[in-house]
Amino acid sequence: MATQTRRYHHGDLRAALLTRAEETLRERGPAALSLRELARDLGVSHAAPSRHFKDKQALLDALALTGFGRLAASMAASRESAGETFAERLATMSRAYVDFATANAELLDLMYSIKHDPQASEALVTASQQWAEQLVELIGAGQRRGEVREGPLERVGLPIFATLHGYASLAVSGMLPADAVEHGLADVIAHMLRGCAPDQAAAPSYPDAMTAADAHPPHNVRAPGPTAHDATAPAPPRVTAAGPAPHDITAPDFTPHAVATVLGSAVGDALGAPFEFGPGGAFSARFPRAGHGSEMCGGGGWDPGEATDDTQMAVLVGESLLECGGLELPDIFRRFQRWAAARPKDIGLQTEDVLTNGEPWDRAAALHFQVNQRAAGNGALMRAATSAVHFAGRGRDATMDAGRRIAALTHGDRAAWEGTAIFHEVVRVALAGGDPLTALPDTLAAVHPDHRARYATVLAPDWHPDQATEFNGAVWPCLGSAVWALRTTDSYEEALRAAVDIGGDTDTVAAVTGGLAGAVYGPDAIPRRWTEPLHVPLPGFGDRVLGAAELAGLARRLAA
């Protein structure tokens, strides 16, 4: 007698049913769910699913219960991977919530619809509260540390949940463009942080925000006249280094080389702009022989000889230093904002966010960094030629600290401050007639210890740009590439050709290289065929366009 063969034996039918049910939910919605259909999909008998779910509602309840468990686990993991501050953890948890919602839109909708059903099980209600309890716990910890305003935990937390869930709903509904979801979330997090902040401080401020982000911020370089924070905040601690600051500015040719620093940086910017984000070797492939061809070729939206945001922002810094009689940080920030509002051809994403997020000058970058935890781009380093010239005569500590504070206007990550400070000091050494390459060990000694090793790696004599572990749009490989180009060549022109040939962020790598090489080799080393077409538009400041002569005049005044 023939024996009857069982159709299918499933090792974990319950899990398989839930997995397939979630797939169906995502593909066709809850109305398409059927225990009979699931059984057919899995190759089991029609009665098999009833051993685990008595009806469709039980299946939906189990799906929702599973979803809440995964959401809570995701939120907990994100919280543990974040830093210690309330801002860092809230930002990370917010991203985890929106990521879960966008990846599981149909499931999230089911979860909340079942949660509010009067017949929802006690287990489901308990599971639905797990991630909310994590949020309440986070708020309580923030209140105990003085990071969150006082008030009942549930009242402080309700606007956070409403904001997050509302934003997630907009994102999954398609009402927000896909490329705007991340940028918009950063703004949402910033608004939540302001709403949670203690009454006396809507957000960490500058320089107080530096102290929150880093235990050893730069000391205050005071401008004429007090700012609001000068009067109340103690000066942050000074970064010191063993031994006296070498190379005081006494060389008689300081001013010509200062001119070459500013002009050389602008030339590098304009030379590299058409090759930005291109492959290595593109410049030499097009212009294989030095001195032949129109290397100031334009392209990529740039006219021949047109300088980019690198030089435009450097000019704004320099003009502020002159017109204010020193370092007036709010004035620099206002000029940056005016420029950004005029929609320049190019502006870094992070810089644009800081300048347009509506926060005051002393909070904007710090808040951006708290929310995004990424602010180590080369956008502060690229504009440092004018400030490096201006502060070169004041010694190592003053010039490095000025570099840090100007960088911190738009970049909340100390890595950006230290890279700008190193550039300031290397330029100072070169303008004093010293060798900036042999001075690097002394310069590194003045770098914050948390970042010293990173910069020591990229500034080492045997380092090559091919060894970079990050794109050269980051501050340390950008500076390392510029120093490499200076170290491995024998003239301004050779250094610039080497810099552009690296590829990647060519305008900024070449701008930094050009500033260093100009300080070393002087104005006569910069080819006239490169300076003649050079021009620097200033969006937001009328129809002003600076040529090489105007840049040279600006540099002379800064060096005086």
N, C-alpha and C positions, 0 to 999 in steps of 0.2 A: 504494500500500500504506500502510495506516495505521501510524503510528509509535507505539510504546509510550511512554506518559507516565510519568515517574518520580513516585512517590507524593508525595514531600516531600523537600526538601533543607534541612537544618538547618545554619545557619552555625557553631554551636558545640554539636554534639550532646553532647559529653561534659559540658559545664557544664549543659546542659538536663536530661540524665539525672540528674545529681547533685541538681539543684534539685527535680525532680519526685520523686526517691527520698526526699529529706528530707521533702517534704510528705506522702508516703505513710507514712513512718516515724512522723511526728507524728500522723497521723490514724488509722492502723490498726496500727502496730507493725511490727517487722522481719519477722515471719512473712508479712506481706502483700506483701513486696517480690518482684518478679519482673521479669526483663529483658523478657519478652514483654509483660507488662502495661504496663511503662514505654514500650515501643515503640508500643503501641497508643495510649496517652495522648498521645504526642508526634506521632503521625501519621507514623511512619517504619516501614520494613520490620522484620520480626521479627529479621532478621539484623544490622541496623544497629548495635545496642548492642554486639555482640560485637567490633566493631572497637576498642572502647575498654575493655571489661571482658569477660574470657574467661568469667566465670561470676558467680553472685550473690555469692560470697565476695569476689571482686575488687571488686565494687561496694560491699560493706559496708566493706572496707578503705579504699577511696577516700573514702567518707563519713566514716569515723573520722579519716582523715588531714586532711581538710578541716576537720573540727570542731576538732581540736587546733590547727590553724593559726589559726583564728578566735579560739579561746580565748587563745592566746599573744599575738595582736595586740591583743585587748581588754585583757589584763592590762598589756601594755607601754604602751598609750595611757593607761590609768588611772594608771599610775605616773608617767608624764611630766607629767600634768596636776595631780598632787598637789604638796604642799609638799616641803621638803627633809628633814624629819625622818623617822625610821623609823616613828613612830606615824602620821603623816599618810599616808605611802605604804602602810603595811600596811592601814590602814583603807580607803583608796581601792581597793587591789587586792582586798581581801576583798569589798567590795561588788560589784566587777566580776565576781568569780568566782560569787558567789551570783546576781547578775543573769543571767549567762550560763546558769547551771544551771537557773534557774526558767524562762527563756525557751526553753531547748533541752533539756528533761528527757530526752526519748527519745534524742536524739542523744548526750547525755553518757553515758547508760547504755550505749549501743552503743560509744562510744569506749573506755570502761574495760573492757568485756567483751572487746573485740578486743585491746586492749593487752596483756592478760594471757594471751592465747592463745599456747601454745608455738610456733605456726606464724606468729606476727605478723612482718611484714617488718621489716627493719632501718630502713627509712624511717619506718615507723609508730612504732617504739620511740623513734627520735630525736625525732620530732615530739611525742610524748607527754611528753617531758622538757623541752620548751622553757619552759613556764610555771613548772615546778618550778625550773629553773635561774635564772629571774628572781627567784623567792622566795629562793633560796640567795644570790644576788648581793645582794639587799636586806638579808638578815641579816648578811652579811659586812661591808657598808658600815656597818650599825648597830653592829656590834662594834668597828669601827675608830674610830667616833665615841664609843664608850662608852655607847651607848644600849641595847645588847643584851648579855645575859649571855654570858660566855665559854663555849666548848664547840664540839665539831665541828658544822659548819654543818648537816649532814644531821640530827643529833640535835636541834638546836634547831628545825629546820624541820619535822620529822615531826609534832609535836603541832599545829603550825599547819595543815598540810595535812589531818590527820585531823579536826581540829575544823571546818574550813571545809567539807570534803566531807561530813562527817556532818551538819552543819547544813543544807547545801544539799539533802541527801537528805531530811531531815525536811520542808523547805519544799516540795519538789516532790511529796512523797508525800501531801500534804494533812493531815499530822499537826499542822501549825501553822496556826492561823487566818490568813487572808490579811492581816488588819490588824495581826497581831502579828509578822509576819516582819521588818519593818524595826526595830521596837523590840527584838526579840530579838537581831537581828544586832548592834546596838550593844552589848548586854551581852556577846555572844560576843567581839567585838573587844576590849572592855575586859579580859576574862579572858585573852585571848591576849597582850595587852600586859603584863599582870602577870606572866605566865609567861615572857616574854622579857626582862623588866627585869633589869638588873644586880642581883646579890645584895644590895647595900647599899641599894637603893631599888626597891621594887616598882612604883612609878609616880611621875611627877613630882609634887612636893608643893607645897603652898601655903606661902609665897609663891614657892618655887622654880619652880613650874609657870607662874607669871606670867612669870618671866624667860625660860622656854623658849618661851612663846607670844608674848612681846613684849619687845623690847630695852629698854624703858623703863617698868617697872612702877611703881606708886605706892610712895612710901616708907612705912615702917612707922608706924602710929599705935598706940602701945603702950598696952596695957591694964594695970591693976594686976596685978603678978605676971607672971613670964616664962612664955611658952609654950615648947614643945619647940623650935620653930624660931627663937624669939627668941634662944635661947642659942647657936645654931650658925650661923645664916644671917646674913650681913651685911645691913644695911638697904638695900633697893633704892634706886636713885637718885631724887632728888626732881624732880618736874616743876616748873619755875620759869617765871616770866613777868617781863617787864621792868617796873620801877616798883614802888612799895610797894602792899601790899594795901589797897584803900580801904574806907571805911565800917565802922570799928570799931563794935561794938555799944555805944552810949551813950544811945540814945533812951529816954526814960522810959516809952514805951508798948510796949516790947519784949515784955513778957509777954502783954498782951492780943492783940497781933498773932501771937505764937507760938501762943496758943490757937486763933486763927482759922486758922492754917496747918494744924494737925492736924484741927480740926473741919471746916474747909472742904474738906480732901481727902476725909474720910470722907463728907461730904454729897455731894460730886461722885461718889464711888464708888457710893453707894446710888441716886443720881438716875439715873446712866447705866446701871446694871446691867440693867434690863428691856429696854433698847434695844440691847444688845450684838449685834454682827454684823448689825444692821438697816441699812436704807438711810439715806442722808443725808436730813435734813428730817423724819424720822419723829416726833421730839419736838415740833417746832413745829406739825406737822400735827395732832397729838393735843391739844396745849395751845397754841393760837395766840396767846393773850393772857397776858402775864406776870402772875402774881399771881392767876390764876383757875384753878380746877380743882385736883385732887389730884395734883400732879406726882410726888410720891413714891408712884407707883401700884403698884409691884411688878409681877411678871410674869417669865416665863422661868425659873421656879423660885425666884424671890426674893420674899420678903414685902415689903410696903411699908416702905421705910426700912431694909431689911436691907443691911448692908455686906458686901462680898465678900472674897475672899482679899487684895485690895489693902490694905484697912484691917486685916484680921486679922493679916497679917504685919507691918505697920507697928507695931501694938500690941506684938507680940512683940519687935520690935527695941527699942522704947522701954522696955519693962519690963526687958529685959536690961540696957540702959544704966544704969538706975536701980539695979537690984538688985546689979549687979556693980561699981558705982561707976565705970563707964567702958566702953570698948570691949573686950569679951571675946568674940572671934570664935567660939571653940568653943562658948560658951554660947548665942549666937544660933543657931548651926547646930543644936544639940541641941533648942532650942525649935522651930525649923522642922521638924525630923524628927518630934518628938512631935505637932505639929499635922498634918503630912502623913499620919502613920500613923492618924489619927482619921478619915480620909476626908472632908475638907471638901467642900462642895458644888462648889467650883471650885478648880482648881489647874492652873497651866500645865504643859504636857507636859514641857518641859525642866526646870522646877523640880522636878517630881515625880521625874523620872529622877535628878537630882542628889541629892535627899534620900533616895532609896530604893535607890540602886545599891550600898549596902554599903561604900562607900569612906569614909575618915575625912574630917573637915571640911576639911582642908588639901589634899585630893587630888580630891575628888568632882567639883567643877566643872571643874577643869583637865583631868581625864581625859575627862569628857563632851565638852569642846570638842575635844580631840585626836581623839576618835573621830568626832564628828558634824560638826565644822567649822562649826557654826551655833549661836550663843549670843548673838545681839544682839537678843533680845526685850526688851520693856519691863517684864519681871517684877521687875527690881531697882529701876527708876525708880518704879514704882507704890507702893512701900512706904517711900519715902524721907522722908516728911513729918516723922516723929518724930526721925529722926537729923539731919535738916537743922536742926530747932529746937535740938536738944541741942548741936550743934557750932557753932552760929552765932556764939557769943561768942568763938570762938578764932581768928578770922582766916581769910583766904581759903585759905591753903595747908592748914591743919589740916582745915577743913570739907570741902574738895574731896578730900583724901586719904582722910578717913574715908568719904566717899561711895563712893570707888573700892573700898576694901577690903571694905565691907559688900556692895557689888554683886558682888564677885568670889567671895563664898561660894557663889553659885548660877549665876553667869554667867561663863564663861571668856573671853568676847570683850571686848577692851578697849573696843569701841564702847559696851557697856552700862555700863562703869565711867565713861567720860567723860560720858555722858548724865546719870548719877546725880550726878556731881561738879558739872556745870553747874547742875542743879536745886538742890543744896546751896548753891552760891554765890549764885544768883539770890535764893533765899529769904533768905540772910544779908544781902544788900544791902537787900532790902525791909524786913526787921526792923530794920535800922539807920536806917531813914527815908530811904533813897536810892531812886532810880528804877531798878528792875532792868532796864528796857529800854535805858536809856542806858548802863548798866554792861555790857551784853553784849560790846562789843569788848574790854574788859579781861578779862572772863571767858573769852572765846575765846582770848585770848593765853595763858591758863594750861592750855588743853586740849592734849593730846598732839598733836604735829604731824601724825601719820598720820591723825588723825580731825578735825582742825580745819576743813578745807575742807568736809567733809560737814555738820558742825554749823553752820558759817557760812552755808551755803546755806539750811537750814531755819529759821534764826533771823533771816534777813535781813528788813528791814521790808516788802519787796515780795513775800515768799513767801506762798503760799496753800496750804492742805491739798490742793486739787485738783491741785497740781503734784507731789505726793508720788509717787515712783517705786516705793515699797514700801507694803504694807499698814501701817496705823498701829499694828499690834501690834509692829512693830519700834521700837527705842528712839528713833531720831532723828526719824522723822516724828511719833511720839507727842509728844515734847517740842516739836517745831516747831509742832504743832497747838495745844498748850496755850499756847505763847507767842503764837501768832496770835490765839487767843481772847481773851487778856488785852489784846493790843495794839489790837484792833479794837472793843473795847467800853468802857463807862464805869462798870461796876458789877460786883460779884460775881455777882449774879443773871444779868446779861446775858452775862457770860463763860461761866457754866455752861451756859446755854441754847445758846450758840454751840458749845460743846465737844460737847455731846451730839448736837447737830444734824449734826455732821460724819459721824456713822455709824461703822460698823466697831467697833473696840475701845472702845466708848463709856464703859464703867466706868473704864478706866484713863486715857483721855484726860481725862475729867471729873475724876478724882481728882487728876491732876497739875495741871490747870487750877485746881481748887478749892484746892489747897495754895498755888499762886502768888497767886491772887486773894485768898485769906484773908490772906496775909502783907501784901498791898498795902492792902486795904480795911478789915481789922480785923473783930472779931466782930460788931459791930452791923450789918454789911452782909449777914450771912448770914440769910436769912429764917427766922423762927421756925417757920413751917409746914413747913420742911424739917428742922430740928433736932429737933422734938418726936417724930416717929416713928423717928428714927435709932437703930439698935441694931447692935451688933457681936458676934455669937457668936464664941466661941473654942473650936473643936473641939479635943479632946485635953486641955482644961484644966477638966474638970468641967462644970458647967452655967453657967459664967460667960457673961454677956451684958453688954457695956458700953453704956451710954447716952451721950447727949451730955454729961451732967455728969461722968461718969467719964472720958471722953476729954479734957474740959477740964482736969480735975485732973491727968491724966497729962501733958498739955502744960505745965502750970504747973511741975510738978516737973522736967521736962526742961529748961525754960528757966531754972530757978533757978541 
